[in-house]
Amino acid sequence: MLRRPFPLMLTLLAAALLTGCGGFRDQGRPPRTDDAITIKPQASLVSVPVEAELGDLARALERRVPRQLWRINEPQQTCVASKAVDLGIARLKTPTIKCDIVGEVTRGPIRVAGSGKELRFSFPITAVIRAEDIGGVLKRETATAKAMAHAIVRIRLEQDWTPRGTVKLSYDWLAEPSVEFLGQTIVLTEPAERELAPVIARLERDLPGELGRIGIQSQVEQAWASAFTSVVLNERNPEVWMRITPRQLQYGGYEVVNGRLRLRLGMRALTETFVGHRPRPRAPVALPPMQPLDAQPGELSFFLPVFADYRALEPVLIRALRKRSRRPFVVPGLEPVDAKFKAATLYGTTDGRIAVGLTFSAQERGSRTPTSGTVWMTGKPVNAADSRRVGFSDFGVTGTTDMTGGDLILDMMNAPGVAAMIAEMLVQNFERDYAELLGKIDQAIETKRAGDVIIHAQLKRARTGQLQAAGAGLYLPVWASGTASVTIVP
């Protein structure tokens, strides 16, 4: 009874020794990961050139300012003052001549122009002025005067994006109102200017309020809400999307170009990249208070993955191994070994490593018994800084499955130089994929419409990071930047 455990212990010890000698025998395949490619949001400052048509403001003023600006009715005005005349033998004073000044002042069409920081509104003024009952001598004299009224407007935006304006109005007489009679000139400029003054004051009061009618605030709000969107960067292999989420809107002044008011805005936003299906745009929030522009607008930052599907690498590896197997493998202490490779399996495993499973059979020359099974190897993909050439570190055998006929296939894969050879076969240069992707991205974002917004972007710079192995495949992270603007579509 006491002897029976001894043979069992010997059997277990022998099995343990055999396993230890072979190493990694039947330890199973590495765990498969299904982690997705995740990217931190990038901060961008996108240019938003919101424009307003100044013709709208001119039309608003046309409605507000009547054609007949005022009527003149000034009875018993001094048309010719008394004047001393020296006759040589005596000095006489001419009488003061009174007259009634009547008439009307009308305006012509309002024109808008401007450049730089100034808006200029101009309209002609025509005054038809009559001097009636002139000292009981003349019944009527008529004078026509023309002037140009000018409004120089400078705009500012309050923190709530409400436009305000400062107005400086002036006028220039092109022909002063005056009449001639009895050798005297009756100049009617003074009473005309007296009547013109309240009109100019009224325009100075009303014009800033009319700035709200050109829709600056509504267009800014529309630009803000419409920029909450998602834009496709790459349509397939893989599908890549960029989600734009505005955070802040900054204002850096305006300029007048070709009759349009162009606001210089910068939209600070988060740009998130997603590999796979289109992400749902975030819900727009209310337009935040205006902030001063603190940088040059137009900088767009985003992330691009140069992607390699593991399934695309498997046939490449098996072809290379079959070509290599035309020559025998050298295993220390054994005769040359012939191998027949049947399949290669690649996928992402833990700790950012790639798993490689090689299913094959091997037979030492002179032996009639082949060995078959699957040998599993793992390694970590690496690349130099800003380099698209990928290699592997710590590449080696980690286990086997489906082993039959001994440990020959495990010995062959552990032979000097074999793991390094397989790692070299897996080395991929992403340079062509990288250039192709950048070309596609550049075309994809050059002009992209998303709802009521057209995004104009141009790729300028790109840099690559460390290659990573995820469940979906190998990907090379690329951080790109360029210029971008958002334009409202009517």
C-alpha positions in Angstrom: 0.0 0.0 0.0 2.8 2.4 0.8 4.7 1.7 -2.5 1.9 2.7 -4.9 2.4 6.5 -4.8 6.0 6.2 -5.9 5.5 5.3 -9.6 2.8 8.0 -9.9 5.2 10.6 -8.5 7.9 9.4 -11.0 5.4 9.8 -13.8 4.4 13.4 -12.8 8.1 14.3 -12.4 9.0 13.0 -15.8 6.1 14.9 -17.4 7.3 18.1 -15.7 10.9 17.5 -16.8 9.8 16.9 -20.4 7.7 20.1 -20.4 10.6 22.1 -18.9 13.0 20.8 -21.5 10.7 21.7 -24.4 9.7 25.1 -23.0 6.4 26.8 -23.7 4.8 23.5 -24.8 1.0 23.6 -25.0 0.9 26.9 -23.0 -1.8 28.2 -25.4 -2.3 31.2 -27.6 -1.8 34.8 -26.2 -5.0 36.6 -25.2 -6.6 38.6 -28.0 -7.5 42.2 -27.2 -10.3 44.2 -28.7 -9.2 47.7 -27.6 -10.2 50.5 -29.9 -8.0 53.3 -31.1 -8.6 56.3 -28.8 -7.2 59.8 -29.3 -7.1 62.7 -27.0 -9.0 65.8 -28.3 -6.8 68.5 -29.9 -7.2 72.2 -29.3 -7.8 74.3 -32.5 -8.4 77.9 -33.3 -10.4 77.9 -36.5 -10.8 81.1 -38.5 -14.5 82.2 -38.9 -14.8 85.0 -41.4 -18.4 86.1 -40.9 -19.5 88.7 -43.4 -22.4 91.1 -43.5 -23.7 92.9 -46.6 -23.4 96.6 -46.1 -26.0 97.2 -48.8 -28.6 96.0 -46.3 -27.6 98.9 -44.0 -27.9 101.4 -46.8 -31.3 100.1 -47.7 -32.3 100.4 -44.0 -31.2 104.0 -44.0 -33.1 104.6 -47.2 -36.3 103.6 -45.4 -35.5 105.6 -42.3 -34.4 108.9 -43.8 -37.1 110.8 -45.7 -36.4 112.2 -49.1 -37.5 115.6 -48.1 -35.3 116.4 -45.2 -37.0 119.7 -44.1 -38.8 122.8 -45.3 -37.5 126.3 -44.8 -39.7 129.2 -43.8 -37.9 132.2 -42.3 -39.8 135.5 -42.6 -38.2 138.9 -42.3 -34.6 137.8 -42.4 -31.8 140.3 -43.0 -30.8 139.5 -46.5 -28.6 142.6 -47.0 -27.2 144.4 -44.0 -26.9 148.1 -43.8 -23.7 149.4 -45.2 -21.9 152.8 -45.0 -21.2 154.5 -48.3 -18.7 157.4 -48.6 -19.9 159.8 -51.3 -17.0 162.2 -50.9 -19.1 165.1 -49.6 -21.1 162.9 -47.2 -21.4 159.5 -45.7 -24.6 157.6 -46.1 -25.9 154.3 -44.9 -27.8 151.9 -47.1 -31.0 150.5 -45.7 -31.2 147.1 -44.3 -33.1 144.9 -46.7 -35.4 142.3 -45.3 -36.7 139.3 -47.1 -38.5 136.0 -46.5 -36.4 132.9 -47.0 -38.4 129.8 -47.9 -37.6 126.5 -49.6 -37.0 122.8 -49.2 -34.1 120.5 -48.8 -34.1 116.9 -50.3 -31.6 114.1 -50.3 -30.5 111.7 -53.0 -29.8 107.9 -52.8 -27.6 106.7 -49.9 -24.4 105.1 -51.0 -22.2 102.9 -48.9 -18.4 102.4 -49.2 -15.5 101.9 -46.9 -12.1 100.3 -46.4 -10.1 99.2 -43.5 -11.8 100.1 -40.2 -14.2 102.7 -41.6 -17.7 102.6 -43.1 -18.6 105.6 -45.2 -22.2 106.5 -46.0 -22.7 109.4 -48.4 -25.8 111.0 -49.9 -26.3 114.2 -51.9 -28.3 117.1 -50.4 -30.1 119.6 -52.7 -31.5 122.8 -51.3 -33.8 125.0 -53.4 -34.1 128.3 -51.5 -36.1 131.4 -52.4 -35.7 134.9 -51.1 -39.2 136.4 -51.3 -40.5 140.0 -50.9 -37.0 141.4 -50.9 -37.3 144.8 -49.3 -40.4 145.4 -51.4 -38.1 145.8 -54.4 -37.9 142.3 -55.8 -40.6 139.7 -55.6 -38.5 136.5 -55.7 -35.0 135.2 -56.3 -34.2 131.5 -56.3 -31.0 129.8 -55.4 -30.0 126.1 -55.7 -27.4 124.6 -53.5 -25.8 121.2 -53.4 -24.0 119.5 -50.6 -22.7 116.0 -49.9 -23.4 114.6 -46.5 -20.9 112.0 -45.2 -21.2 109.6 -42.3 -18.0 107.9 -41.0 -18.9 104.9 -38.9 -16.7 102.8 -36.6 -18.2 99.7 -35.1 -17.5 97.9 -31.9 -19.1 94.7 -30.5 -20.2 94.4 -27.0 -19.5 91.2 -25.0 -23.0 89.9 -25.9 -22.1 90.5 -29.6 -24.5 93.5 -29.9 -23.0 95.9 -32.4 -22.5 99.5 -31.4 -21.2 102.4 -33.5 -19.7 105.8 -33.3 -20.7 108.1 -36.1 -19.0 111.3 -37.3 -21.2 113.2 -39.8 -20.2 116.1 -41.9 -21.2 117.8 -45.2 -19.5 119.8 -47.9 -21.2 122.5 -50.0 -20.6 121.9 -53.6 -22.4 125.2 -54.5 -23.4 127.5 -51.7 -26.9 128.9 -51.8 -26.9 132.5 -52.8 -28.8 135.0 -55.0 -27.7 138.2 -56.7 -29.7 141.4 -57.0 -28.9 145.1 -57.1 -25.2 144.2 -57.1 -25.5 142.5 -53.8 -25.0 138.8 -53.0 -27.4 137.3 -50.6 -25.7 134.2 -49.1 -28.2 131.7 -47.8 -25.7 129.2 -46.3 -26.2 130.2 -42.7 -30.0 129.5 -42.6 -29.5 126.3 -44.6 -26.9 125.1 -42.1 -29.1 126.0 -39.2 -31.8 123.7 -40.6 -29.3 121.0 -41.7 -27.9 120.7 -38.1 -30.8 118.8 -36.5 -31.0 116.4 -39.5 -27.4 115.5 -39.0 -28.0 115.1 -35.3 -30.9 112.8 -35.9 -28.8 110.7 -38.3 -26.0 110.5 -35.6 -28.6 109.2 -33.2 -30.4 106.7 -35.5 -27.5 105.2 -37.4 -25.9 103.2 -34.6 -29.3 101.5 -34.0 -29.5 100.6 -37.6 -26.3 98.5 -37.3 -28.4 95.9 -35.5 -30.4 95.4 -38.7 -27.5 94.1 -40.8 -27.6 90.8 -38.8 -24.1 90.7 -37.3 -25.3 89.0 -34.1 -27.6 86.5 -35.9 -24.8 85.5 -38.3 -22.3 85.0 -35.5 -24.9 82.8 -33.6 -25.5 80.8 -36.8 -21.8 80.3 -37.3 -21.4 79.1 -33.7 -24.3 76.7 -33.8 -23.5 75.2 -37.2 -19.9 74.5 -36.3 -21.0 71.7 -33.9 -20.5 69.0 -36.5 -18.5 65.9 -37.7 -16.4 65.9 -40.8 -15.1 62.8 -42.6 -11.3 62.7 -42.9 -11.0 59.3 -44.6 -13.9 57.4 -46.1 -12.5 53.9 -45.9 -9.6 51.7 -44.8 -10.2 52.9 -42.2 -13.2 55.3 -41.9 -11.9 58.3 -40.0 -14.0 61.2 -38.7 -13.2 64.5 -37.0 -15.8 65.9 -34.6 -15.6 69.7 -34.0 -16.9 71.0 -30.7 -16.7 74.8 -30.3 -15.7 76.1 -26.9 -15.1 79.8 -27.4 -15.6 82.5 -30.0 -13.0 85.3 -30.1 -13.2 88.7 -31.9 -10.3 90.5 -33.4 -11.8 93.4 -35.3 -13.2 93.9 -38.7 -12.4 95.2 -42.2 -14.5 96.6 -45.0 -13.8 94.8 -48.3 -15.7 95.2 -51.5 -18.8 96.7 -49.9 -19.0 93.9 -47.2 -18.2 94.0 -43.5 -15.9 91.1 -42.7 -15.6 90.2 -39.0 -12.3 88.6 -37.9 -13.3 85.8 -35.6 -11.5 82.8 -34.2 -13.4 79.8 -32.9 -11.5 77.8 -30.3 -12.7 74.3 -30.6 -11.9 70.7 -29.6 -11.2 68.5 -32.6 -11.6 64.8 -31.8 -10.7 62.0 -34.3 -12.7 58.7 -34.4 -11.8 55.6 -36.3 -15.0 53.8 -37.4 -18.5 55.1 -37.6 -19.3 58.8 -37.7 -19.6 60.2 -34.2 -22.7 62.0 -33.2 -22.0 65.8 -33.1 -22.4 67.3 -29.7 -25.5 69.4 -29.1 -24.9 73.1 -29.6 -24.8 75.4 -26.6 -25.7 79.0 -26.4 -23.2 81.5 -27.9 -20.8 82.4 -25.1 -19.7 86.0 -24.3 -17.2 87.5 -26.7 -13.5 87.0 -26.0 -10.7 89.0 -27.4 -8.7 87.2 -30.1 -5.4 86.1 -28.5 -3.8 84.3 -31.5 -3.8 84.2 -35.2 -7.0 82.4 -36.3 -7.0 79.6 -38.8 -5.0 76.9 -37.0 -6.6 73.5 -37.2 -5.1 70.5 -35.3 -6.3 66.9 -35.7 -5.2 63.3 -35.4 -4.8 60.8 -38.3 -4.2 57.1 -37.9 -2.1 55.4 -40.6 -3.7 52.0 -40.3 -2.6 48.4 -41.0 -5.1 45.6 -40.7 -3.6 42.4 -39.3 -5.4 40.4 -41.9 -3.5 42.2 -44.6 -0.2 41.3 -43.0 -1.0 37.5 -42.7 -0.6 36.6 -46.4 2.5 38.7 -46.7 4.2 36.8 -43.8 3.1 33.3 -45.0 4.4 34.0 -48.5 7.8 35.1 -47.1 8.0 32.0 -44.8 7.2 29.6 -47.7 9.9 31.2 -49.8 12.3 30.8 -46.9 11.3 27.2 -46.4 12.8 26.2 -49.7 16.0 26.0 -47.8 16.4 23.9 -44.6 16.6 25.5 -41.2 19.7 25.0 -39.0 18.9 23.8 -35.5 21.9 23.2 -33.2 22.5 19.5 -32.4 20.2 18.3 -35.2 20.3 17.5 -38.8 18.9 20.1 -41.2 15.2 20.6 -40.7 12.7 21.0 -43.5 9.5 23.0 -42.7 6.1 23.4 -44.4 4.2 26.5 -43.3 0.4 26.3 -43.5 -1.0 29.5 -41.9 -0.1 32.7 -40.1 -2.3 34.4 -37.6 -1.7 37.9 -36.3 -3.7 40.0 -33.8 -3.2 42.5 -31.0 -2.5 41.2 -27.5 -1.8 42.7 -24.1 0.8 45.4 -23.3 0.7 46.9 -26.7 2.2 43.7 -28.3 1.4 41.8 -31.5 0.8 38.1 -31.4 2.0 35.9 -34.3 0.8 32.3 -34.6 2.6 30.1 -37.2 1.0 26.7 -38.0 3.5 24.4 -39.7 5.1 21.0 -39.7 8.8 20.2 -39.5 10.9 17.1 -40.1 14.6 16.5 -39.4 16.3 14.9 -42.4 16.7 11.2 -41.8 13.7 11.1 -39.6 10.4 9.6 -40.6 8.3 11.3 -38.0 7.2 14.9 -38.7 6.2 17.3 -35.9 3.4 19.8 -36.3 1.5 22.4 -34.4 1.3 26.1 -33.9 4.0 28.2 -32.3 3.1 31.5 -30.8 5.4 34.5 -30.7 4.9 38.1 -29.5 6.7 41.3 -29.9 6.3 45.0 -29.5 6.2 47.2 -32.6 8.6 50.1 -32.5 9.7 53.0 -34.7 12.1 55.9 -34.3 10.8 59.4 -33.7 8.9 60.8 -36.7 9.8 57.7 -38.7 7.5 55.5 -40.7 9.8 52.4 -40.6 8.4 49.9 -38.2 10.3 47.1 -36.4 9.8 44.9 -33.4 11.5 44.6 -30.0 11.5 41.6 -27.6 10.2 39.3 -30.4 10.3 35.7 -29.3 8.4 32.4 -28.7 5.8 32.5 -25.9 3.9 29.2 -26.3 2.5 26.5 -28.5 -0.8 24.8 -29.3 -1.9 21.6 -31.1 1.6 20.0 -30.7 2.0 16.6 -32.1 5.1 14.4 -32.7 7.5 16.1 -30.3 9.2 19.5 -29.8 10.9 19.8 -33.1 8.9 22.8 -34.3 9.5 24.5 -31.0 13.2 23.8 -31.2 13.3 25.1 -34.8 11.6 28.5 -33.8 14.0 28.8 -30.9 17.0 28.3 -33.1 19.5 31.3 -33.3 18.3 33.9 -35.8 14.9 32.4 -36.6 12.9 34.8 -34.4 14.9 37.8 -35.7 14.2 36.6 -39.3 10.5 36.4 -38.7 10.5 39.8 -37.1 12.3 41.2 -40.1 9.6 39.7 -42.3 7.0 41.6 -40.3 8.8 44.9 -40.7 6.7 47.3 -42.6 7.5 50.7 -44.0 4.5 52.9 -43.6 5.9 55.7 -45.7 3.8 55.0 -48.8 0.6 54.5 -46.6 1.5 57.7 -44.8 1.8 59.7 -47.9 -1.3 58.2 -49.4 -3.3 59.0 -46.3 -2.1 62.6 -46.1 -3.1 63.0 -49.7 -6.6 61.7 -49.1 -7.0 63.8 -46.0 -5.9 66.9 -47.8 -8.5 66.3 -50.5 -11.2 65.3 -48.0 -11.0 68.5 -45.9 -10.1 71.0 -48.6 -13.7 72.0 -48.9 -16.3 70.2 -46.8 -19.9 71.2 -46.3 -21.6 70.3 -43.1 -25.1 71.6 -42.8 -25.1 75.4 -43.1 -21.4 75.6 -42.9 -18.6 75.1 -45.4 -15.3 74.2 -43.8 -12.2 75.2 -45.9 -9.1 73.5 -44.7 -5.6 72.9 -46.0 -3.1 70.4 -44.5 0.3 72.1 -43.7 2.3 70.0 -41.3 2.4 66.5 -39.9 4.4 64.4 -37.5 4.3 60.8 -36.5 4.3 59.2 -33.1 5.0 55.7 -31.7 3.4 52.8 -33.6 0.8 51.0 -31.5 -0.8 47.6 -31.6 -4.5 47.7 -30.9 -7.2 45.0 -31.3 -8.3 46.4 -34.6 -4.8 46.5 -36.1 -1.5 48.3 -36.1 -1.7 52.0 -36.4 0.8 54.8 -36.7 -0.4 58.0 -34.9 0.0 61.1 -37.0 -0.7 64.6 -35.6 -1.5 67.1 -38.4 -2.1 70.8 -38.5 -3.1 73.2 -41.1 -5.3 76.2 -41.8 -9.1 76.2 -41.7 -12.0 78.6 -41.9 -15.8 78.3 -41.5 -18.1 80.1 -43.8 -21.9 80.4 -43.4 -24.0 79.2 -46.3 -27.1 81.3 -47.0 
